[in-house]
């Protein structure tokens, strides 16, 4: 069983990502921290008891990792092209308590499980050898928080809550079939559209807002 864990804005720079969220949601989201293993940095927005939004980018102050970074962040040209085309909410992550089992049933699709960390927090994350998003982001990245539990409860609560997570896709039935096949229990709401892209409707203290 896979459950929606968090949404990811993959940004060319952290400053651009934070500014996009501020413009879209009228919120300044707090810093999360640095990922030593990946040379990245993030800011986080709590969206529920076990759900959050992540803005992630390469950390220019960190040494380069010894393998490709996650979320396709090493391909700066592709990240910039997606950003300029409006595909900023670029990916999502699903959690499971059987990460090894899921990966074993679908070898090569999601990658292999690696230990990641942010400060004192540690978890396991499935990463492809090339660092690319599974099926260019149509499928979620997979993770397991282990015994540490979900970190959203410890995040500052700015009053933001996810109302709808939506996928536009040229083949909505095909996308829905993929989600059923992997056992995703709360997939995005899918509608037909000419371009594959995600949007999220989020309730904020300023009212409902859309993040794309």
Secondary structure, 3 states (H helix, E strand, C coil): CEEEEEEEEECCCHHHHHHHHHHHHCCCCEEEEEECCCCEEEEEEEEECCEEEEEEEECCCCCCCCCCCHHHCCCHHHHHHHHHCCCCEEEEEEECCCHHHHHHHCCCCCCEEEEEEECCEEEEEEECCCCCCHHHHCCCEEEECHHHCCHHHHCCCCCCEEEEEEEEECCHHHHHHHHHHHCECCCCEEEECCCCEEEEEEEECCEEEEEC
